[in-house]
């Protein structure tokens, strides 16, 4: 047997091979997680080897031999690449393949000037960077659907709620645009987290740097990083993950709030919206049931996201600054996968959402949610203070509910009666003025403040949402182009040597 077949990395230092339980519960799960990062492992090895050749740390012939085998590994693909859990991490699996092909004397030179610490940190950042871009792309897709639906329902009036009680007339498209704005804010948080994530730790080595003359700027360019992790002590740190988790948890909070509203409004008691059958389930005992299971699934996932940041901080705090093992915890990978999946699921919900405009209209007919507009009309026309008129209209509502009088039945005389009971003087509004003040359509069309539900303001919000989404799409596209260009530069550098 040759040397590489006889000695594993651990054999030189440890007396005993890894126990079966150690392999099952530690090494195997870690290796399975690393296999997902196959392309990122290869990119780091390729870039590092190119740099070693460029710096004349290894010979061009040695670099060529290593790079040829790395390209052969790339052809095999992550799913078919052979692994042996006894050999350890994916870095060591790659080395084992090289040693079998070109010997340890040549293949072993690839690890010159680096540690598994900075190599692993670089792989994780590359993988998480790519996954974050996937999340952002999915967020842009959901945004497009929300804006499309907001435009469709830009004149659809519905009751607006505070404390789960009807407060004022609202516009469903305006409601959706509020989430467009929130999702844009969340997108910006993701770009800020991306900026801290996309820094190159390769070359920080284990802790204190190295005596080898590494060109960290070269690997930064070849791997598409925006800059360096400057301090070698910080090569292993993963607090950027907390930034990313925070941004992702905001996205999940946005999804949760939208899902919760739609869930409530889809109940029989409200009946304002309805999920398409393809995003619902049924009951095994209640034959009439149509359960909005997609919304429930999103809300359940959002519940778990509340602990992402606290879990990461608690994990990092427990280890101090002197160890690295806990910083490899998969919480960020899991959060990225969850967020992307829930964005995709919700996109389907929103694409097929059924809006019952007739139920919204019917709910408004019996609603006193235009009362605040009646207050404004009386203040404007009769010169009383807002607080005085608030008392009057509150008594109007109380009297009407007691006597089963609907808003569309209210008269000027009834308003005068309430005014006499509260402020001691009549108002003198005509029946027509009272009914106009209580009209939901009149309410909406007389809103003039910036960002309100008035038709012109809704159109302005729509235009702004479209501009924000275009900006977000452009950012994602330009970032991916830069990464593609870096990948092409890496391939060119490899082939110049090969």
Helices and strands as residue ranges (DSSP letters): H 3-6, G 9-12, H 20-22, I 23-27, H 28-35, H 38-54, H 60-76, G 85-87, H 90-102, H 104-107, G 108-111, H 116-152, E 157-162, E 165-171, H 172-197, E 199-200, H 216-222, E 227-228, G 232-236, H 240-265, E 273-274, G 277-279, H 293-305, H 308-319, G 325-328, H 331-351, E 354-355, H 357-365, H 371-382, H 386-402, G 407-409, H 412-422, H 431-437, H 440-445, H 455-497
